[in-house]
Amino acid sequence: MKKIFVVLLMATVAASLVFAGGASDNSGKQVVGVLMPTQSSERWINDGGNMKKMLESKGYAVELQCAEDDVQMQVSQLENMIASGVDCLVIASIDSTALVNGLATAKQNNIPVIAYDRLLMDTDAVSYYATFDNKGVGTAIGKYIEEKKGLATAAAEGRSYTIEFFMGSPDDNNALFLYNGCMEVLKPYLDNGVLRCKTGRTSFQDTCILRWSQETAQQWCENYLAGFYADEKLDIACSAFDGFAYGIRSVLEGAGYKVGQDWPLITGQDADLMAVRNIISGHQTMTIYKDTRLLASKCVTMVEAVLKGFQPEINDTTQYNNGVNVVPSYLCEPVPVDKDNYVKVIVDGGYYTKEQLKIN
Ligand code: BGC
């Protein structure tokens, strides 16, 4: 699946570079440079594609590049885009602090910068930030677990559940927001013993996974089951990313867990196509749907605002301090999705077709 997406994306990127013509063309169009972190996960393919389509429909030329989670590659892409004279930059970073020098150069050259989904840290070069409510993602995951497992009444009823945490990348500002939102809901249950984390790994430091690596999540899950769950099942895998959920799934299958019997509650984020299919088959319990079309449309308004000189719509001016400024932000709403509402939210919302989801 991953390979198919990569191949498709490479074709898209190649086409985009040919058709966009780049900043040095003489079409007279303003050029927007769009930097995405990776093609290894479906959401970023959609993000890049939506941004390009929407910006082009507004008359901009687009130079779209992805950096395969290679920080140095993204640094170079940024430098090259600045050198080619783009008019505006939209950046979803890999390492949120690694682009500071390039961003300072962008500022010197009067190239406005919009942070896309992930905040750019330690810089005064960012005009606006378009994202989802990242703490809200964590809260939604926590609340889902609380509700589905009936945690509020568990102590009185003598119930408790085992849980392990798989959190996002420490160099991605979103990851800590998510963790904090999630723990705001779940910590009281860890404290009163309704949730039992047998590895003892509950801090952000102990549960964050560099570069959101599916392989690391899988390895951790394997180690956890072997080391701590020989005599008791894992009930809940609190995962911050669909990619982690895929890794966890394969470990559980190997360990003999069965859907409909002892399969744990597994959370995720992004509503990747495979995740929604796994929800339908019961191998993942929920995901957080982030409509990348909505995010792209908000970000495109910000691009127009900086290039045309008006104020874009902003709905948060307090939460996103990047170490230098509080960056004016627009937060889109994340929506929890499971087997009960995916048709209404995902299919009726036009995100995936029934055919894509292979629903009969
Ligand atoms: C995004 C998530 C995504 C993760 C891994 C985060 O910055 O907000 O939607 O799952 O990166 O790609």
Boltz pocket constraint, residues with backbone or C-beta under 6 A from the ligand:
constraints:
  - pocket:
      binder: B
      contacts: [[A, 41], [A, 43], [A, 117], [A, 118], [A, 168], [A, 172], [A, 174], [A, 212], [A, 240], [A, 241], [A, 242], [A, 269], [A, 270], [A, 290]]
      max_distance: 6.0
